[in-house]
Amino acid sequence: MFVHALSHGTTSTPTTIAVPPALSLPVIEAAFPRQLHPYWPKLQETTRAWLLEKRLMPADKVEEHADGLRYTDLMAGYYTGAPDEVLQAIADYSAWFFVWDDRHDRDVVHGRPAAWWRLKERLHSALDSPADHLGHEDPVVAGLADSVQRLYTFLSGTWNARFARHFHAVIEAYDREFHNRTEGIVPTVEEYLELRRLTFAHWIWTDLLEPSAGCELPDAVRKNPAYRRAALLSQEFAAWYNDLCSLPKEIAGNEVHNLGISLIIYEGLTLEEAIAEVRRRVEECVSEFPDVEQEALRFADGLDDGTVRGKETSAAVRACLGNMRNWFSSVYWFHHESGRYMVDNWDDRSTPPYVDNEAVGGK
């Protein structure tokens, strides 16, 4: 029986999880210790209730699967210094994101382009005016409105506009993915890497580091090469490690979006060679991060110019960098604990047991 590795305290070295050798990264286990926000138990309980209240998952699915999917573990292991209310809003938004991703998948699988187009347009509208969509009949639209409206209360309108701009791009990337899957188009490796940075929402999760640190970073700070490279490495690791772990699920579901699949189609690699290449890229992210992290920390030190603002900005950058580091371990263990990736335990390898096939608006 699996005992949650993080149930006692905020750090832990898991010993109960057997990671398959092909997916094992000893450097993560040794050099990237797990963290967990102390609010986690309440977070899990509140997000579970939120999913039920917003009708984002049927009651029986929430009861049977919500905790085992470990969506709250992923966020609680990432934004570890966030105020409780910020972490709660992020966790609800993250859970919504997974539900939306599943809805997108089911619309593809069941050939529902009109339903997908309606949802896409409604999400764009809800992102720009969440207050007007809180009571929307489609739970996925109302859920986005609720979570985003809360996220918009923490920093300035400038941050809100940036977040919205980044997420509008994510919605459009999901639309391109819908088209590719419907038409059976496998993107080239370069096309895939560009698309993946959007469908994985690299800059959304990076934006959310700022309310977690309680400080909106100036453009000059966010665009500093070392800071931006550290953010990108943490996100690329997550996306490509997800590809590594998701490959069996996505081959079973006739997916066309996976770095391994693009490598097989366009570079002529065998499945084994593609897996090895994705793993190599994952390991490069891990090995490069500490050096970039040190460069970014030196940059953070230089921001402390003796003023109150300088000291605050320096501390915020250090907090953001610490959470970028946390992302490696949180993503790694999430993939081995979440029921989302336990394809071999599903009755149908192409149909996740936690989804509602007949989603609202999807028939």
N, C-alpha and C positions, 0 to 999 in steps of 0.2 A: 504494500500500500504506500502511495506517495505521501510524504509529509512535507508540507510547504517549507522550503528551505529558508524563508525569510520571516518565519512566524515569531522569532524571538530576537528583538533588537533591530538595529538599523543597518548592521553589516553582518555578513555571513559568508562562509566558504561552503558552498553546497557539497554534500557528500552523498546524497541519496539519488541523484539523477545520473543515469548512464547515458552520456552523449555518444551517439554513433561515431565511430572512428573517422568516417568521411566528413563529418561536420564538427569534429572536435578541434578547438583552438586553445591549446594549453596556455598560450600567452595571455589570453583573456582571463582564464581561470586564475592565473598566477599574478598578473600585473595590473589587472583592472578589477579591484575588489568591488563586490556588490554593495550598493547603498539602497536604503529604502526610507522614504519619508515617514516620519512617525505617525502621520495622519492616515496611513494606508488602511488600517482596519475600518475606519469610518468612511473612507473614500470608497472602498469596495461596496459597503452597505448602501451608501447614498447613490452611487452610480447605478447599482442594481435597481434601486427604487425608481430612479429617473428613467431608465430604459422602460420600466413597466408603466410609469405614469404617462410617458410620452408615446406609448404604444409602438415603440421602435422594435420590440421583439414580443411575440405572443407570450402570455403568462407562463405557459408550460415550458417554452424554450428558455425564458429567463430563469425559471426554477431549476431546470435541468442543466443548463449550459453556461449561464452568465459568469459564475465564479470560475469555472474551469477554463474559460477562454482567457482569463487573466489580463484583460485589457487594462484594469486599474494598476496591476503590478508593473506593467510597462511604463506608465506615466509616473507612478510613485518611485520608480527606480531611476528616473531621468531628472525630473525637476525637483531635486531633493530639498532645496532651500526655499521653495515657493511658500508664500502665505497659504494657509489652508483653503481660503476661498478661491484663490487663483488656481491652485492645484485641482480643486473640485471642478471648476469651469473647464480646465484643460482636459481632465479625465472624461467628463461628459462629452465634450467635443470629440475626443479621440474615440470613444465608444460609438458616437454617432458616425464617425468617419468609417469605422469598420462595417457598420450596418449599411451605410450608403454604398460602400464597395461591394457588399454582397448583393444589394439591390441591382447595381449596375451589372454584376455577373449574371444574375437571374434574367435580367432583361435581354442580355445577349443570348444566353442559353435557350430561352423560350421565344426568341425572335420577336421582340417587342420594341421596334424602333420608334414608333409614335409615342409610346409611354416614356421611353428614355428621353426623347426630345422635350416632352412636356416637363419632365422632372428637371432636366438641365436648365431650361429657361426659368423655372420657378426658383431654383437654387440661386441663380444669378440675382434674381430680384430680392430674395430673402437676405442675401449677403449685403446688399445695398440698403435695404430698409427692413431690418429684422422685426421691428415693432409692429409692422403691418402684416407679418406672417405668423405671429405666435399662435393664432387659432386656425391655421391652415388645415384643410381636411386631410392632406397627405402628411402622415407622421414624420416622414423624412424631411419635408420642407419645414414643418413646425419645429422639429428637433434642431435643425441647423439654426433657425431663427433664435430659439431660446439660448442655445449655447453661445452663439456669436454675440448676441446682445449682452450677455454677461462678460464675455471677453473684452468687449468694447468699453467697459467701464473702468478698466485698470490704468490705462495710459492715455495719451492725448489723441486728438482727432488725426494727427499726422500718422501715428502708429496704426490707428484703425484703418486709414486709407491704404497704407502699405500692406497690411494684412489682407484687406479686401482685394487689392490688386493681385497679390500673390495667389489668393484662393480662386479668383476668377480664372487665372491661368491654369490652375489645377483642374477646374471643372471642364475647361476646353480640352485639356489633355485627356481627360476621361472620355470626352466625346471622340477624339481621334482614336483612342483605344477601342471604343465601341465600333467605329467604322472598320478598323483593322481586323478585329475579331469577326465581325459580320462578313467581311469580304475574304477572310482567310489570308490577310496580308501580314507576313512576318517582317517587321522593320529591320533594316540593316543594323549592324552593331552600333554605328555612330548615331543613327536615328533613334535607336532604342535607348542609348545612354542619355540622350537629350530628353526624350519623352519620360524616362524613368525619374529624372530629377523633378519632374512635375507631378507624375502620378504618385510618387512616394511623398510629395509635398515637402521637399528638402527645406525650402525657405520658410514654410509655415512653422515647422517645428523649431527652426532657428529663431524666427520672430518671437515665438513664445518663451524663449529664454529670457527676454527682457522683462515682461511683467513678473516672471518668476524671481528675477533679481530686484524687482521694484524700481527699475530705472530704464528709461528709454534712451538708447544709445544714439549719438549723433551719426550722421552718414559717414563722416570721416573715420569714425571708430569702427563701424560695421564693415566698411569697405577696406579697412587695413588688410594688406595681403595675408599676413599671418593669421589674423582673426578669421578672415573669410576662408582660408585654406583649412584651418582646424575645423570649422563648421562643416565644410564640404566633405572632409575626410570622414567625420563621424556619420554623416548622412549617407555617403556612398557606401561605407561599410554596412550600414543597416540595410540599404536597398539590395546590395549584392549578396549579403548573407541571407536575406529573405529569398532571393532568387535561388540560392543554393539549396535552401531548405524546402522551397515551394516547388521545385522542379517536378517531383513525382505527382503532386496534386495537379499541377498545371498541364502536364502531359496527359494525365487522366481526363482532364476537363477540356482537352483540345484547345488549350491556350496558345497564343502566338507571341505573348509578351513575357520573355524571360531572357536574360543575357545568355544563358546556356543554349536556348533554342536558336537565337540569332547567330551564335557562334557555329552551331551545327549546320545551319542552312547556308550561311554566307562564307564561312571560313573552312568548310568541309571537315570539321572536327567530328570525331566519334563522340558518343554520349560520355564516355569515360574521359576523353580529352577535354571536352567542354566543361565537365565538372571540375577537372584539375585547373583549367584556366580561370574559371570563376573563383575557385578557392585561392588561386595565386593573387588575383586582384583584391580579394578580401584581406588576405594576409599583408599585402602591401599597405593597405589603409591602416592596419593596426600597427605595423612597424614604423610607418612614417609619422604617425600622430604624435608620439612623445617629443620628437625634435621640433615639430611645428608648434606644439603646445608650449614648449620652453620659450620659443621666439615670441609667441603671443603673450606669454606672461611677462617677458621683459618689456614688451610694448605697454602692457597694463601698468607696470611699475612706473613707466615714463609719464603716464597720464596724471599721476599724483604730483601736481605742481605746487602743493601747499595750500591751494584754495579748497573750500568746501566742495565745490563742484568737481574739481579734479580728483579729490579723494573719493567721492561717491562714484564717479565714473570708473576709476581704477578698480574699486571694489566690485562694481557690477560686472566689469569685464572678467575679472578673476572668477566670479560666481558663474558666469556663462561658460567659461572654459572648463570649470569643474564639472558642470552638467554635460558639456559635450563629451567629456571623458566617461561620465556615468552612462551615456547612451550606448557605449560599446557593450558593457556587461548587461545592461537592462535588455537590450535587443537580443543578445546571445542567449540568455537564460529564458527569455520569453518564448523563443522558438522551440525550446525543449520542454516547456511546461504547459504551453497553451494547447487546448484541444483543437485550435484552429489548424494545426499542422499535423495532427495525428491521423493521417489519411488511412493508414492500415487498420484503424479501429472503426472506420465508417462502413455502414452497410453498402453504400454506393460511393466509390471513390471519386465520382464526379459531382456528387451532391452533398454538400456539408450538412450534417444533421442539425445544426443550429440555425439554419435559414428557413424562412417562410417562403416556399415556392410561389405561392399566390399572393405576392406583395400587393399592397394597396396601389391602385393605378396601373397594375401590371397586366391585367387580363386582356 
